[in-house]
Amino acid sequence: MNTRLIAARVLVRVIQDGQSLNAALDANLPSIELNKDKAFVQALCYGVCRHYYRLDFILNELLDKPIKDIEIKALALSGIYQLSYMRVKPHAAVSETVLATKKKPWAKGLINALLRNYQRDSENLEQKAATSNWVALSHPHWLVQKLEQDWPEHAQNILLENNQQPPMSLRVNLSRISSKQYLQQLTELAINAFAVDYCPSALILEKPVAVELLPGFIDGLASVQDVAAQLAATLLDVQPGQRVLDVCAAPGGKAAHILEHQPQLKELVAVDIDSTRLMRVNDSLQRLNLQATLIAGDAQTPEKWWNGQLFERILIDAPCSALGVIRRHPDIKLLRRADDIEPLQTLQQNILKSIWPLLAPGGLLVYATCSILKQENEQQIEAFLASHADAREVIIEETAWGIKACHGRQIITGTKAMDGFYYAKLVKD
Ligand SMILES: C[S@@+](CC[C@H](N)C(=O)[O-])C[C@H]1O[C@@H](n2cnc3c(N)ncnc32)[C@H](O)[C@@H]1O
C-alpha cells in the first residue's frame, strides 16, 4: 500500500478516534515491508502531529470549506508537511500524495490543487501562520493560555521545546557496569554519548540509535529512559532491607531503576491498574533479571490488594496530563483537552490520600508527574499537606536541576535536555 495512505490512516486514528500515535503506529507499521518506508511513515505521522495546529491553519486558508473526510484531510496535512518540513522532492511529495487518493477518486483533483496552491503561495501562507503564537508554535489555544498563566517567564521556551525532537537518553544498569565502562563500549561502536554529572546512571546519546545496536541491551546493561525520570530512584533514597511500593508502576522504568539502584531491598511491590501495561513491567524486569511483586490494582482502593505490611518507601508516579513529554508524544497536543485536567487532579489527590496510610512512620513518599501544570504538581502537595497533619514536606535541596516550586521541584521541559517533570518528597511523622 502507498506509504502516504498508511500514514493518513494512522493519523485518522489519532485525529478522529483519539487513539495514541504509538498505538496507531503499532497497529499499522507491521504491514510495511521495508524499514525505510516504516521510518518514513513514522516521521510523517510524528511531524504532522507535532505541527498539526499550524498545518491545519494553513490548510483552512487554502480551502473554501473544511474537508469532511478525515483520511483526505490527513493526506492534505501530510502533503503540506512534506512540502514545508521534509526533505522529500516537492514533485514527489505532490504526485505521491495525490496517488494515495486512488480509492477516493473524487479527492484527486482537490489534493492536487491544494498542494500546488500551497507551493505557489507558501510564503504568504507561512507569514499568516506566524501572526498568532498558538498557530505559529502549533499548540491548542487553551494549552498556551495555561502555560502562560503557570510559567509566564518560561511559556515561550516550553512551547518551542515541545516542538523539538528529544534526545535519546540511556539508564546504565550501575549494578552491572559503570557508566564510564558503558560509555567506552558505546564509543567503540562509534555511538557518541555524554554523561550527566548530577545523574550517575544517565547517558545522553548524540543521535538516537535502534536499541538492538546498544551494547548488552538484551542482557540488561542499559535501558532507554529520560534523565528526568531517572531522578526518582535517587530521590527515593532506598536503603537495604526496605519494603518499597511503586504505585502507578507501568511500564516499569522507575521500578526497574529502583531495583538496580538498591539490589538489597526486602521487596518491591509494583502496582498498576492496567494489567496489559503491567505485562510490560514483567518483560522489562525479565530482561534486566530483576524481581518484584506485581499487582494489578487500583491505587485508590488499596484495601483490595494490600496485605497490611507497611512500606518504608513509596513512589507515586501519578497518572497525569503528560504535558511535560509532548516532545516525545506530540499527539498529546491533539488528544488532551482543557477539561481533562480537573478529573486528573481528583484522581491524583485520591491516590495520594489512599496510599498515604500504607507508609510506615518515618517513611518517605515521593510524588512525581511528567506534567508541568501547577494544578497537578505543587497545588496537589499543598492540598494534601493541608489535610494531613502527619505529613511533612522534605525540601529537595538541589541546585543542579529544576526550579524550586512552592512545594517540590519542577523541571521545565527541555532544560538540560530533560523532559518536563515534577517531584515532591513527603515524610510521615
Ligand atoms: C506515568 S505512568 C507511570 C510510569 C511508570 N512509573 C514508569 O516509570 O514506567 C502512570 C501509570 O498510572 C497507571 N494508573 C492510572 N490510574 C491508576 C490507578 N487508579 N491505580 C493504579 N495505577 C493507575 C496507568 O496505567 C499508568 O501506567
Ligand as a Chemical Component Dictionary entry (heavy atoms), coordinates in Angstrom:
data_LIG
# 
_chem_comp.id                   LIG 
_chem_comp.type                 NON-POLYMER 
_chem_comp.pdbx_formal_charge   0 
_chem_comp.three_letter_code    LIG 
# 
loop_
_chem_comp_atom.comp_id 
_chem_comp_atom.atom_id 
_chem_comp_atom.alt_atom_id 
_chem_comp_atom.type_symbol 
_chem_comp_atom.charge 
_chem_comp_atom.model_Cartn_x 
_chem_comp_atom.model_Cartn_y 
_chem_comp_atom.model_Cartn_z 
_chem_comp_atom.pdbx_ordinal 
LIG C1  C1  C 0  3.036  7.971 34.432 1  
LIG S1  S1  S 1  2.554  6.348 34.184 2  
LIG C2  C2  C 0  3.697  5.506 35.191 3  
LIG C3  C3  C 0  5.065  5.300 34.606 4  
LIG C4  C4  C 0  5.922  4.351 35.421 5  
LIG N1  N1  N 0  6.027  4.748 36.780 6  
LIG C5  C5  C 0  7.309  4.163 34.839 7  
LIG O1  O1  O 0  8.260  4.746 35.338 8  
LIG O2  O2  O -1 7.437  3.423 33.865 9  
LIG C6  C6  C 0  1.085  6.281 35.117 10 
LIG C7  C7  C 0  0.512  4.900 35.311 11 
LIG O3  O3  O 0  -0.572 5.016 36.223 12 
LIG C8  C8  C 0  -1.475 3.968 35.956 13 
LIG N2  N2  N 0  -2.748 4.277 36.645 14 
LIG C9  C9  C 0  -3.710 5.137 36.259 15 
LIG N3  N3  N 0  -4.693 5.164 37.175 16 
LIG C10 C10 C 0  -4.330 4.314 38.161 17 
LIG C11 C11 C 0  -4.942 3.892 39.358 18 
LIG N4  N4  N 0  -6.130 4.387 39.758 19 
LIG N5  N5  N 0  -4.307 2.969 40.116 20 
LIG C12 C12 C 0  -3.104 2.452 39.724 21 
LIG N6  N6  N 0  -2.493 2.805 38.588 22 
LIG C13 C13 C 0  -3.088 3.730 37.816 23 
LIG C14 C14 C 0  -1.521 3.945 34.441 24 
LIG O4  O4  O 0  -1.981 2.688 33.981 25 
LIG C15 C15 C 0  -0.061 4.225 34.081 26 
LIG O5  O5  O 0  0.610  3.022 33.821 27 
# 
loop_
_chem_comp_bond.comp_id 
_chem_comp_bond.atom_id_1 
_chem_comp_bond.atom_id_2 
_chem_comp_bond.value_order 
_chem_comp_bond.pdbx_ordinal 
LIG C1  S1  SING 1  
LIG S1  C2  SING 2  
LIG S1  C6  SING 3  
LIG C2  C3  SING 4  
LIG C3  C4  SING 5  
LIG C4  N1  SING 6  
LIG C4  C5  SING 7  
LIG C5  O1  DOUB 8  
LIG C5  O2  SING 9  
LIG C6  C7  SING 10 
LIG C7  O3  SING 11 
LIG C7  C15 SING 12 
LIG O3  C8  SING 13 
LIG C8  N2  SING 14 
LIG C8  C14 SING 15 
LIG N2  C9  SING 16 
LIG N2  C13 SING 17 
LIG C9  N3  DOUB 18 
LIG N3  C10 SING 19 
LIG C10 C11 SING 20 
LIG C10 C13 DOUB 21 
LIG C11 N4  SING 22 
LIG C11 N5  DOUB 23 
LIG N5  C12 SING 24 
LIG C12 N6  DOUB 25 
LIG N6  C13 SING 26 
LIG C14 O4  SING 27 
LIG C14 C15 SING 28 
LIG C15 O5  SING 29 
# 
